[in-house]
Amino acid sequence: MQKLLLLIAISLNILTFGQKMNYKIIPTPQKIKVNSNKIFTLKNELTINFDKKNLVNKSTITKTLKSCLLNKNTMSNFQSDKELADINLILITDFDSELNIPKNFIEEAYHLEISDKNISVRALTSKGIYYGVLTLCQIIESAKSKKLAQLEIVDYPDMKFRGISDDISRGQVSTLKNFKRIIRFISEYKMNTYMPYMEDLIQFDKYPEIGKGRGALSKNEIKEIVKFAEEHFVEVIPIFQTLGHYENILSQSEFIELADWSGAASLDVTNPKTYSFLENLLKEIFELFPSKYFHIGADESYDVGYGNSRKLVEETDLATVHAEHYKKVYDICKENGKEVMMYGDMILDNPGILDKISDDIIIVNWKYFPRFNYTSTRTFNKHNFPYIVSPSVWNFNAAFPENFLAVPNIQTFIEDGLRNNSLGMLNSSWGDYGAETFREYNLYGYAWSAQCAWNIAESNILSFNNSFFKQFFGTEPNSVKKIFDELNNPVNQMVWNNVWRNPLLGYRKQDWRQYKFPELSKFYGMLENNEILQNVNKLRRTASKNKGFIDLLEFTGKLKNWFILKQEAMILLSDALDSIEIDYEKLNNLVKQNIQILTELKTEYSTLWKRTNKEDNLWMIEDKFTRMIENFEDIKKQADKKNIRLPLLQSKWIYLPSNDEKFIWRADFRKVLNIDDEILKAQLQIIGHTFARLFVNGKEIDSVYTKRSGSLWVEQQRVKLLDIKEYLCEGENEIILEAKNYYNQKTPGVNVYGRIITESDTIMISSNEDWQVRETSDDEWTKVELRENRLEIIEPDLDKNRKSWIER
């Protein structure tokens, strides 16, 4: 009986000790055996043995280990000899066959052993040693004391490629310091690939206007990023578009001749100059990035076939035109020793491409909605194309990443990829429409994808959250879990298009980007579930790491409080628009609060942006704050008069009439004005559908030719408010707009609004049924056709010289 009681006591002691030694490692190792009955004690000073001659990036490895030991008040004494030390980093020529490490992954595998006498990390490569050291550091940091349980870990990844794509083309462009932080972060979670997405964000010698004023990376910056990544066992593979998403470049007059049509986001595949241009760009890029891989982009090239390439597509088909272009770009890459990667969406839309392109192209297969299975993985696997699954952190839509979509998307897509022979995983972040969501918020999704791509079988989001939050903030995760739970709740989803929407327009119509809640349910749900700031204060008191991240959470909590306040004002405004009597004093108080808080948020946001990003492009987000403040200032003026009205542009969309199915691509619109006395001021706003060039009295003034885009920089150019005073004269004046149409409408259309102030009169100009139109210069002028346009366009403020804004 005594022996039995002793055995039970020993077992309980081992169990209790084992619970304390229940290390949470991200990503979870493939095989781990723990014997809590034996321990290794971290002394005040440890000797560390490493292969000084053959270990690559030894500075990174030794600094990583030294830093984590120092956090446990343990000094490091590094040596380079063959005698066993306290910690031994050992390069070997082969793993013991009994470890059963798959041959495909031996280059990144490691074998970690902690005995009661010493610690050893064995690997075939320096990268394997680094990964073993990272695991050891997580074990050391998670230990509550200096005692480590005896254990053995055999570890290797599930996937070859494990990385992120980082969109820097539409808003936030990291400082060099922040680029390094992101790369260090993903490397610490054993990711090996960093793909910066750069539409126009490289400073080119041959084309210095590209990326000018937008934070484009210099060649020295790129070289430093690549070098730092190499030192952390991360390969930098550039993503640079070669067909679509060219609007940032093609919206510049210098490059418009390379567009498929004026305003297109796609290059003209019929123009030989396109390929000379691409070759010049790509050769400069190839020199900067030593990786053998190059990602040619090639997604969402929807403008092909509507302009100069229309005839070519009609003679063949869209698949053939795309495939022929891909072949030309492929040849440029191959001639320069590069293996080609490309996005797969246009291939899935036009599957005939698969039989027309080389099957050594690695397809980046992006799908962002969570599913139990993804047909695209089977498509590429069936056709024997190497491919990578690409889920998303869902940072492109709302003020906080929509992790309720991202988390299952990442996990299920990787699972399906593994079932269908995917080479790896590339987790995508995007910066649509200004990229105002803080990029630091992506780190959580990056780490989760690192876990899933390394060991999908042991990927559990609840366990991951406990481990990640504790590691990231250096404290128990209770407060941060509550913050993330609140922000991850779909009811608290702050979609940017609703955040920035004019308050008089009500909620934006829900689309694929929004979780479909009744508006009132969402409003009251946000009111009832609103404890972010309280939990931020608790977290701030206990966190020992990444305290700057807490400032971002605090800002988002404040933004949510303002968004609730905005919705309160919207409820009153909606009633007023419906002719329901409202409390105007209450409305005025709400308006004043909105203006005050928005002004404070604008300042705080700018400060947070500049901590980690270049200042370029910040003005576009500051402009969103300014516009919202001005919206409320306009509402205040209306409220003072108790006359609330919609702020929509009143001028009509006018088109060339069409009585058949014939596609007509150009037309002229005309208005004749008589001015009787001296002109003091003259403004004219033009919007095209999709292109419009303005002439006043025979002189060309300006043109608009950009269209709806994911680039806020391009979006700013869709509307132009022009000073036309010097082109007008007393007497008869002729205004002509040459318009061109490429798709969506059978005929071209324009919208015009303006004002001429003379000494004795104010003449308003508005496109309406009084305008005239003709198809060609040989035709007679005839009446225009008025049509509804789905765009919601805010009226301009001519007194402030503020042009219209097209709501998203």
C-alpha positions in Angstrom: 0.0 0.0 0.0 2.8 2.4 0.9 4.5 1.7 -2.5 1.1 2.3 -4.2 0.7 5.6 -2.4 4.2 6.6 -3.2 3.7 5.8 -6.9 0.5 7.9 -6.9 2.3 10.8 -5.2 5.1 10.6 -7.7 2.6 10.5 -10.6 0.7 13.5 -9.2 4.0 15.3 -8.8 5.0 14.5 -12.4 1.5 15.5 -13.7 1.6 18.8 -11.9 5.1 19.6 -13.0 4.1 18.5 -16.5 1.2 20.9 -16.5 3.6 23.7 -15.7 5.8 22.5 -18.5 3.0 22.5 -21.0 4.7 24.6 -23.5 2.7 26.4 -26.2 4.8 26.6 -29.3 3.8 28.3 -32.6 3.8 26.6 -34.9 3.1 23.4 -33.1 5.9 20.8 -33.6 5.1 17.7 -35.6 6.4 15.3 -32.8 7.1 16.1 -29.2 7.8 13.9 -26.2 8.0 15.4 -22.7 9.4 13.8 -19.6 8.6 16.2 -16.8 10.4 14.0 -14.3 13.7 15.3 -15.4 14.7 18.9 -15.8 17.4 21.1 -17.3 18.1 24.2 -15.2 19.1 27.5 -16.8 22.2 28.6 -14.9 23.2 32.2 -14.6 25.6 31.6 -17.4 25.5 29.0 -20.1 28.1 27.9 -22.6 26.8 27.6 -26.2 28.6 25.6 -28.8 28.1 26.3 -32.5 29.9 25.6 -35.8 31.5 29.0 -36.4 32.9 27.9 -39.8 29.8 26.4 -41.5 26.8 28.0 -39.8 25.1 30.6 -42.1 23.6 33.7 -40.6 25.2 32.9 -37.2 24.8 36.5 -36.0 21.0 36.2 -36.4 20.9 32.8 -34.7 23.2 33.7 -31.8 21.5 37.0 -31.2 18.1 35.3 -31.1 19.3 32.8 -28.5 21.2 35.3 -26.5 18.2 37.6 -26.3 15.8 35.0 -25.0 18.3 33.7 -22.4 18.9 37.3 -21.3 15.1 37.6 -20.6 15.6 34.8 -18.1 18.6 36.6 -16.6 21.0 34.0 -18.1 24.2 35.1 -19.7 25.5 33.4 -22.9 29.1 32.3 -23.5 29.4 31.3 -27.1 32.2 29.0 -28.2 33.2 27.1 -31.2 34.7 23.7 -30.5 33.7 20.1 -30.6 33.2 19.6 -26.9 29.6 19.5 -25.6 28.4 22.7 -24.0 25.2 23.5 -22.1 23.5 24.3 -25.5 24.8 22.7 -28.7 23.9 23.8 -32.2 25.1 21.0 -34.4 25.1 20.8 -38.2 24.8 17.1 -39.3 25.0 15.3 -42.6 21.9 13.2 -42.2 19.0 12.6 -39.8 18.6 9.3 -38.0 16.2 7.3 -40.2 14.1 6.4 -37.1 13.1 10.1 -36.9 11.0 9.6 -40.1 11.5 13.0 -41.5 10.0 13.4 -45.0 12.7 13.9 -47.6 10.9 16.8 -49.1 11.3 18.8 -45.9 14.7 17.8 -44.5 16.2 21.2 -45.4 14.0 22.9 -42.9 13.8 20.1 -40.3 15.4 20.1 -36.9 15.8 17.7 -34.0 15.7 19.4 -30.5 16.6 17.5 -27.3 16.6 18.8 -23.8 18.1 16.4 -21.2 19.0 17.0 -17.6 22.6 17.7 -18.7 22.4 19.8 -21.8 20.4 21.0 -24.8 21.1 20.1 -28.4 19.6 21.3 -31.7 20.6 19.2 -34.8 19.8 20.0 -38.4 21.2 19.6 -41.9 21.1 23.3 -42.6 21.6 26.6 -40.8 17.9 27.3 -41.5 17.0 24.1 -39.6 19.2 25.2 -36.7 17.5 28.6 -36.7 14.1 27.0 -36.6 15.2 24.8 -33.7 16.5 27.8 -31.8 13.2 29.6 -32.4 11.4 26.7 -30.8 13.9 26.5 -27.9 13.4 30.2 -27.3 9.6 29.8 -27.1 10.1 27.0 -24.6 12.4 29.2 -22.5 10.2 32.2 -22.6 7.0 30.3 -21.7 8.7 28.5 -18.8 7.6 30.0 -15.4 11.0 29.5 -13.9 14.5 28.5 -15.1 13.5 24.8 -15.1 12.9 23.1 -18.5 11.4 19.7 -18.7 13.3 17.0 -20.5 11.9 16.7 -24.0 12.5 15.7 -27.6 11.1 17.4 -30.6 11.3 16.3 -34.2 9.9 19.0 -36.5 9.4 19.9 -40.1 6.8 21.8 -42.1 3.8 20.5 -44.0 4.4 22.9 -46.9 7.4 24.1 -48.9 6.4 27.8 -49.4 5.1 29.5 -46.3 4.8 33.3 -46.7 2.9 36.5 -47.1 2.2 38.9 -49.8 2.3 42.5 -48.6 0.4 45.2 -50.6 2.3 48.5 -50.4 0.9 50.0 -53.6 -2.3 51.7 -52.4 -1.5 53.5 -49.1 0.7 52.5 -46.3 4.3 52.0 -47.3 6.4 50.8 -44.4 9.5 52.6 -43.2 12.7 50.5 -43.6 12.5 49.7 -39.9 8.9 48.4 -40.2 9.7 46.3 -43.2 12.3 44.6 -41.1 9.9 44.2 -38.2 7.4 42.4 -40.5 10.1 40.1 -42.0 11.5 39.3 -38.5 8.0 38.5 -37.3 7.2 36.1 -40.0 10.6 34.4 -39.8 10.1 33.9 -36.0 7.0 31.9 -36.9 9.1 29.8 -39.4 7.7 31.5 -42.6 10.2 31.5 -45.4 8.8 33.8 -48.1 8.0 37.5 -48.2 6.4 38.9 -51.4 6.0 42.7 -51.5 3.2 43.6 -53.9 4.4 46.7 -55.9 2.3 48.1 -58.7 4.3 51.3 -59.1 6.3 51.4 -55.9 9.9 51.0 -57.2 12.1 53.9 -58.3 13.1 53.1 -61.8 16.1 54.7 -63.5 14.5 54.6 -66.9 11.1 55.8 -65.8 11.6 58.2 -62.9 7.9 59.4 -62.9 6.7 56.0 -61.8 5.8 56.0 -58.1 6.9 59.6 -57.7 5.5 61.1 -54.6 3.9 57.8 -53.6 6.7 56.4 -51.3 8.3 54.2 -54.0 11.2 52.2 -52.7 14.7 53.2 -53.7 17.1 50.6 -55.0 19.1 50.9 -51.8 16.0 50.3 -49.6 15.2 47.2 -51.6 18.7 45.9 -51.3 18.6 46.4 -47.5 15.2 44.7 -47.2 16.5 41.7 -49.3 19.7 41.5 -47.2 17.8 41.6 -43.9 15.4 38.9 -45.1 18.3 36.6 -46.2 19.8 37.0 -42.8 16.5 35.7 -41.3 16.1 32.8 -43.8 13.3 34.6 -45.7 13.3 34.8 -49.5 12.0 38.0 -51.0 10.0 37.3 -54.2 8.7 40.5 -55.9 5.2 40.8 -57.2 5.1 43.3 -60.0 2.1 43.5 -62.3 2.6 42.8 -66.1 -1.0 43.2 -67.4 -3.8 44.4 -65.1 -3.8 46.7 -62.1 -1.7 49.2 -64.0 -3.9 52.2 -63.2 -1.4 54.0 -61.0 1.0 54.1 -64.0 -1.5 54.3 -66.9 -3.3 57.3 -65.3 -0.1 59.3 -65.9 -0.1 61.1 -69.3 3.4 59.8 -70.1 2.2 56.2 -70.2 -1.4 56.6 -71.4 -0.4 55.3 -74.9 0.4 51.9 -73.3 -3.2 51.5 -72.0 -5.7 49.2 -73.7 -7.9 52.3 -73.7 -7.9 55.7 -72.0 -8.6 55.0 -68.4 -8.0 51.2 -68.6 -6.1 49.5 -65.8 -4.7 47.0 -68.3 -1.8 47.3 -70.7 -2.4 47.3 -74.5 -1.4 43.8 -75.6 -1.6 44.9 -79.3 1.1 47.6 -78.9 4.7 46.5 -79.4 5.8 49.4 -77.1 4.1 47.6 -74.3 6.7 44.8 -74.4 9.7 47.0 -74.7 8.3 48.9 -71.7 7.8 45.7 -69.7 11.2 44.4 -70.5 12.9 47.6 -69.4 11.0 47.5 -66.1 11.5 43.9 -65.4 15.3 44.0 -66.1 15.7 46.6 -63.4 13.6 44.6 -61.0 15.5 41.3 -61.7 18.8 43.1 -60.8 17.3 44.0 -57.4 15.9 40.7 -56.3 18.3 37.7 -56.4 15.4 35.1 -55.9 15.1 32.7 -58.8 11.3 33.4 -58.7 9.4 36.3 -60.1 5.7 36.8 -59.6 4.2 38.5 -62.7 0.9 39.4 -61.1 -1.6 39.1 -64.0 -4.8 39.0 -61.9 -8.1 40.9 -62.6 -7.1 42.1 -66.1 -10.8 42.8 -66.8 -10.2 45.7 -69.2 -8.6 43.5 -71.9 -10.9 43.2 -74.9 -12.7 46.5 -74.5 -10.3 48.9 -76.2 -7.5 48.4 -78.7 -7.5 44.7 -78.0 -11.3 44.4 -78.8 -10.7 43.3 -82.4 -8.0 40.8 -81.4 -10.4 39.2 -78.9 -13.2 39.0 -81.4 -10.9 37.3 -83.9 -9.7 34.7 -81.3 -11.0 34.6 -77.7 -10.1 36.1 -74.4 -8.2 32.9 -73.3 -5.9 33.1 -76.3 -5.2 36.8 -76.0 -4.2 36.4 -72.4 -2.2 33.3 -73.0 -0.2 34.9 -75.8 0.6 37.9 -73.5 1.6 35.5 -70.7 4.0 33.7 -73.1 5.8 37.0 -74.0 6.2 37.9 -70.3 7.3 34.3 -69.5 10.0 34.5 -72.2 11.4 37.8 -70.8 11.6 36.1 -67.4 13.2 32.9 -68.6 15.7 34.8 -70.7 16.8 36.5 -67.4 16.9 33.2 -65.4 13.7 33.6 -63.5 11.0 31.0 -62.7 7.5 32.4 -63.1 4.7 32.7 -60.6 1.3 34.3 -61.4 -2.2 34.7 -60.0 -4.7 32.1 -61.2 -8.1 33.9 -61.2 -8.0 34.9 -64.9 -7.1 31.3 -65.7 -10.0 30.0 -63.7 -12.3 32.4 -65.6 -10.8 31.3 -68.9 -9.7 27.7 -68.4 -8.6 27.4 -72.0 -5.4 29.2 -70.9 -4.2 26.1 -69.1 -3.6 24.3 -72.4 -1.7 27.3 -73.9 0.9 28.2 -71.3 3.9 26.4 -69.8 3.1 24.0 -67.1 6.2 25.0 -65.0 4.5 28.3 -64.1 3.6 28.3 -60.3 0.0 29.4 -59.9 -0.9 31.5 -56.9 -4.4 30.4 -56.3 -6.2 33.0 -54.3 -9.6 32.4 -52.7 -10.7 34.5 -49.8 -14.1 33.1 -48.8 -14.0 30.2 -46.3 -15.3 26.9 -47.7 -15.0 23.2 -46.8 -13.4 22.6 -50.2 -12.1 24.7 -53.0 -12.7 23.5 -56.6 -9.7 25.5 -57.8 -7.2 23.3 -56.0 -8.5 20.3 -57.9 -8.4 22.2 -61.2 -4.7 23.1 -60.9 -3.8 19.7 -59.5 -5.7 17.9 -62.3 -3.8 19.8 -64.9 -0.5 19.1 -63.2 0.4 22.8 -62.5 2.4 23.6 -59.5 0.4 25.9 -57.3 0.3 27.7 -54.0 -2.9 28.4 -52.0 -3.4 32.0 -51.1 -6.0 32.9 -48.4 -6.2 36.3 -46.9 -6.0 38.1 -43.6 -9.1 40.1 -44.7 -7.6 43.5 -43.8 -8.9 45.3 -46.9 -12.5 46.0 -46.0 -13.0 47.2 -42.4 -11.3 49.0 -39.6 -10.2 45.7 -38.1 -9.4 42.6 -40.0 -12.4 40.4 -40.5 -10.9 37.4 -38.7 -14.3 35.7 -38.6 -13.7 35.2 -42.4 -9.9 35.0 -42.4 -9.4 32.3 -39.7 -11.5 29.6 -41.4 -10.4 30.7 -44.9 -6.7 30.2 -43.9 -7.3 26.9 -42.2 -9.6 25.2 -44.7 -7.8 26.5 -47.8 -4.5 25.1 -46.5 -6.2 21.8 -45.6 -7.6 21.5 -49.1 -4.3 22.5 -50.7 -2.5 19.7 -48.8 -5.1 17.2 -50.0 -4.5 18.4 -53.6 -0.7 18.6 -53.7 -0.2 22.3 -53.2 3.4 23.5 -52.9 2.6 26.0 -50.2 0.7 28.9 -48.8 0.9 32.7 -49.4 -1.3 34.7 -47.0 -2.5 37.9 -48.8 -2.9 41.3 -47.3 -4.4 44.1 -49.4 -4.6 47.9 -49.2 -7.7 48.6 -51.2 -8.8 52.2 -51.5 -6.2 53.9 -49.4 -5.2 51.1 -47.0 -6.3 52.8 -43.8 -6.5 49.6 -41.8 -3.3 49.5 -39.7 -0.9 46.9 -41.3 0.2 45.8 -37.8 -3.2 44.2 -37.4 -2.1 41.7 -40.1 0.4 40.0 -37.8 -2.2 37.9 -36.0 -3.4 36.4 -39.3 0.1 35.9 -40.5 1.0 33.9 -37.4 -2.2 31.8 -37.7 -1.3 30.9 -41.3 2.2 30.1 -40.2 0.8 27.6 -37.7 -1.5 26.0 -40.3 1.1 25.8 -43.1 3.6 24.2 -40.7 1.3 21.7 -38.9 -2.3 21.7 -40.0 -3.2 18.6 -38.0 -2.5 20.5 -34.7 -4.0 23.8 -35.7 -6.7 24.8 -33.2 -7.7 28.5 -33.1 -8.6 28.5 -29.4 -5.2 27.0 -28.4 -3.5 29.3 -30.9 -5.1 32.4 -29.4 -4.1 31.6 -25.9 -0.5 31.0 -27.0 -0.2 33.9 -29.5 -1.6 36.6 -27.3 0.5 35.6 -24.3 3.6 35.5 -26.5 2.8 38.8 -28.3 1.9 40.9 -25.3 3.9 39.1 -22.6 0.9 38.8 -20.3 -2.1 36.5 -19.6 -4.4 36.8 -22.6 -7.7 37.5 -20.9 -8.0 41.2 -21.7 -6.7 41.0 -25.2 -9.0 38.0 -26.0 -11.9 40.1 -25.0 -10.8 43.0 -27.2 -10.3 40.6 -30.2 -13.6 38.9 -29.5 -15.4 42.2 -29.6 -13.7 43.4 -32.8 -14.0 40.0 -34.4 -17.7 40.0 -33.8 -19.5 40.6 -37.2 -21.9 43.0 -35.5 -18.9 45.3 -34.8 -17.7 45.2 -38.3 -16.8 48.7 -39.3 -16.8 48.6 -43.1 -14.7 51.5 -44.4 -17.2 52.4 -47.1 -19.9 52.9 -44.4 -17.4 54.6 -42.0 -16.7 57.3 -44.7 -20.1 57.5 -46.2 -22.0 60.8 -46.1 -24.3 60.6 -43.1 -27.3 61.9 -45.1 -27.2 58.8 -47.4 -27.8 56.2 -44.8 -26.2 52.8 -44.7 -24.5 51.6 -47.9 -26.3 48.7 -49.6 -24.8 45.5 -48.3 -22.7 43.6 -50.8 -20.3 40.6 -50.7 -17.9 42.4 -48.4 -20.4 42.8 -45.6 -21.9 40.4 -43.1 -25.6 41.0 -43.6 -27.1 42.4 -40.4 -30.3 44.4 -40.2 -29.1 48.0 -39.7 -30.9 48.5 -36.5 -29.6 45.2 -35.1 -26.1 46.2 -35.9 -26.5 49.6 -34.2 -27.9 48.2 -31.0 -25.4 45.3 -31.1 -22.5 47.8 -31.2 -24.0 49.7 -28.3 -24.4 46.7 -26.1 -21.1 45.1 -27.0 -18.7 48.0 -26.4 -16.0 47.4 -23.8 -12.9 47.8 -26.0 -11.5 50.8 -24.2 -12.0 49.3 -20.7 -10.1 46.2 -21.8 -7.4 48.2 -23.5 -6.7 50.0 -20.2 -6.5 46.6 -18.4 -4.1 45.3 -21.1 -2.0 48.4 -20.9 -1.4 47.8 -17.2 -0.1 44.3 -17.6 1.5 44.0 -21.1 5.3 43.9 -21.2 5.7 43.6 -25.0 4.4 45.3 -28.1 2.9 48.2 -26.2 2.6 50.3 -29.3 0.1 47.8 -30.7 -2.2 48.7 -27.8 -2.3 52.3 -29.1 -3.8 50.9 -32.3 -6.4 49.0 -30.4 -7.3 52.1 -28.4 -7.7 54.1 -31.6 -10.0 51.5 -33.0 -12.0 51.5 -29.8 -12.4 55.3 -30.1 -13.3 55.0 -33.8 -16.0 52.5 -32.9 -17.4 55.0 -30.3 -17.4 57.7 -32.9 -19.1 55.4 -35.5 -21.9 54.7 -33.0 -22.3 58.5 -32.6 -22.4 58.9 -36.3 -25.2 56.4 -36.5 -27.1 58.2 -33.8 -27.0 61.3 -36.0 -28.0 59.3 -39.1 -31.2 58.1 -37.4 -32.3 61.7 -36.8 -31.3 62.7 -40.3 -33.2 59.8 -41.8 -36.3 60.9 -40.0 -35.9 64.5 -41.1 -35.5 63.4 -44.7 -38.8 61.4 -44.3 -40.5 64.6 -43.1 -40.7 63.3 -39.5 -40.4 66.0 -36.9 -37.1 65.7 -35.0 -35.3 67.4 -32.1 -33.0 69.8 -33.9 -31.2 70.8 -30.6 -30.3 67.1 -30.1 -29.2 66.9 -33.8 -27.0 70.0 -33.4 -25.3 68.6 -30.3 -24.7 65.3 -32.1 -23.2 67.1 -35.1 -20.9 69.2 -32.8 -19.7 66.0 -31.1 -19.1 64.3 -34.4 -17.0 67.2 -35.6 -14.9 67.4 -32.4 -14.2 63.7 -32.2 -13.4 63.4 -35.9 -10.9 66.2 -35.6 -9.2 64.4 -32.7 -9.2 61.1 -34.5 -7.7 62.6 -37.6 -4.7 63.9 -35.6 -4.3 60.6 -33.7 -4.6 58.5 -36.8 -1.9 60.6 -38.6 0.5 60.1 -35.6 0.0 56.4 -35.6 0.4 56.1 -39.4 3.8 57.9 -39.2 5.1 55.6 -36.5 5.6 52.8 -39.0 5.0 54.2 -42.5 6.4 56.7 -44.8 4.3 59.9 -44.8 3.5 59.6 -48.5 -0.2 58.8 -49.2 -1.2 59.8 -45.7 -2.9 62.8 -47.2 -5.5 60.6 -48.9 -6.7 59.3 -45.5 -6.5 62.7 -43.9 -8.7 63.9 -46.8 -11.3 61.3 -45.8 -11.4 62.6 -42.3 -11.6 66.2 -43.6 -14.4 65.3 -46.0 -16.4 63.7 -43.2 -15.9 66.8 -41.0 -17.1 69.0 -43.8 -20.1 66.7 -44.3 -21.2 67.4 -40.7 -20.4 71.1 -41.1 -22.8 71.2 -44.1 -25.4 69.3 -42.0 -25.1 71.9 -39.3 -25.9 74.7 -41.8 -29.0 72.7 -42.9 -30.0 72.0 -39.3 -29.8 75.7 -38.4 -32.3 76.3 -41.2 -34.3 73.2 -40.3 -34.0 72.1 -43.9 -32.4 68.7 -44.2 -31.9 67.5 -47.8 -29.9 64.9 -49.7 -26.5 66.2 -50.8 -26.5 64.4 -54.2 -25.4 66.0 -57.5 -28.4 67.4 -59.3 -27.0 67.5 -62.9 -28.1 64.6 -65.1 -26.2 62.0 -66.9 -26.5 62.6 -70.6 -25.8 60.0 -73.4 -25.9 59.6 -77.1 -29.3 58.0 -77.8 -29.2 54.4 -78.9 -32.2 52.5 -80.5 -30.4 49.3 -81.3 -27.7 47.0 -79.9 -24.9 48.7 -81.8 -21.9 49.6 -79.6 -20.9 53.2 -80.1 -17.6 54.2 -78.7 -17.5 58.0 -79.1 -19.7 61.1 -79.1 -19.6 64.9 -78.8 -21.8 66.8 -76.3 -22.5 70.5 -76.8 -23.8 73.5 -74.9 -24.0 77.1 -76.1 -24.0 79.9 -73.5 -24.5 83.6 -73.9 -22.7 85.9 -71.5 -23.7 89.5 -71.4 -21.1 91.2 -69.2 -17.7 90.8 -67.5 -16.9 87.4 -66.1 -15.7 87.3 -62.5 -15.5 83.6 -61.9 -16.1 80.4 -63.9 -15.9 76.8 -62.7 -16.9 73.6 -64.5 -16.9 70.1 -63.2 -16.7 67.1 -65.6 -17.2 63.4 -65.1 -16.9 60.9 -67.9 -18.5 57.5 -68.6 -15.7 56.6 -69.1 -13.7 59.3 -70.9 -14.4 63.0 -71.4 -12.2 65.7 -72.9 -13.3 69.3 -72.4 -13.1 72.1 -75.1 -14.2 75.7 -74.5 -14.5 77.9 -77.5 -12.4 75.4 -79.5 -9.6 75.2 -77.0 -8.8 71.9 -75.2 -8.8 72.4 -71.4 -8.4 69.0 -69.7 -9.8 65.5 -69.7 -10.9 62.8 -67.3 -10.2 59.2 -68.1 -9.8 57.2 -64.9 -12.5 54.8 -63.7 -13.4 53.1 -60.5 -10.4 51.5 -59.0 -8.9 49.9 -55.9 -6.4 52.7 -55.9 -7.5 55.8 -54.0 -4.8 57.8 -55.7 -6.5 57.0 -59.1 -10.0 57.5 -57.6 -9.1 61.1 -56.8 -8.8 61.7 -60.6 -12.3 60.5 -61.6 -13.8 64.0 -61.1 -12.2 67.3 -62.1 -13.3 70.8 -61.2 -11.8 73.3 -63.6 -11.3 77.0 -63.7 -12.5 78.0 -67.2 -12.7 81.8 -66.8 -9.8 82.6 -69.2 -11.4 80.6 -72.0 -14.7 82.3 -71.9 -15.7 85.6 -73.5 -18.6 88.0 -73.6 -21.2 86.9 -76.1 -21.7 83.4 -77.4 -19.6 80.6 -75.9 -19.5 76.9 -76.9 -18.7 74.1 -74.5 -18.0 70.7 -76.1 -17.1 67.4 -74.4 -15.6 64.7 -76.5 -16.7 61.5 -74.8 -15.6 57.9 -75.3 -17.1 54.7 -74.0 -15.5 51.3 -73.6 -17.9 49.1 -71.7 -21.0 49.0 -69.4 -22.9 51.4 -71.6 -23.9 51.1 -75.3 -23.1 54.7 -75.9 -20.8 57.4 -74.2 -22.1 59.7 -71.5 -21.0 62.6 -69.4 -22.0 64.6 -66.4 -21.4 68.4 -66.2 -21.9 70.9 -63.4 -20.7 74.4 -63.0 -21.2 78.1 -62.4 -20.3 81.4 -64.1 -20.5 84.5 -62.0 -20.6 87.8 -63.8 -21.0 91.4 -62.6 -24.8 91.2 -62.9 -25.7 87.5 -63.0 -25.0 83.9 -61.9 -25.3 81.3 -64.6 -25.6 77.7 -63.5 -24.4 75.0 -65.9 -25.9 71.6 -65.6 -26.0 68.6 -68.0 -29.7 68.1 -68.8 -32.1 67.6 -71.8 -31.0 71.0 -73.2 -27.6 69.7 -74.3 -27.0 68.5 -77.8 -25.0 65.4 -79.0 -23.6 63.9 -82.2 -21.7 60.7 -82.9 -19.1 62.2 -85.3 -18.2 65.6 -86.5 -20.0 64.9 -89.8 -23.3 64.4 -88.0 -26.0 66.9 -87.1 -26.4 67.9 -83.5 -29.4 66.2 -81.9 -31.1 65.8 -78.5 -29.3 63.9 -75.7 -30.8 61.0 -73.9 -31.1 61.1 -70.1 -30.3 57.9 -68.2 -30.1 56.9 -64.6 -26.6 56.2 -63.3 -26.0 53.9 -60.3 -23.2 56.1 -59.0 -24.0 58.1 -55.8 -22.2 61.4 -56.4 -22.0 64.1 -53.7 -22.6 67.6 -55.0 -19.6 70.0 -55.2 -19.2 73.0 -53.0 -18.2 75.6 -55.6 -17.7 78.3 -53.0 -15.0 76.2 -51.4 -13.8 74.9 -54.7 -14.5 71.4 -53.5 -15.3 68.9 -56.2 -17.9 66.1 -56.1 -17.0 62.9 -54.5 -18.2 59.5 -55.8 -19.3 57.3 -52.9 -18.2 53.7 -52.8 
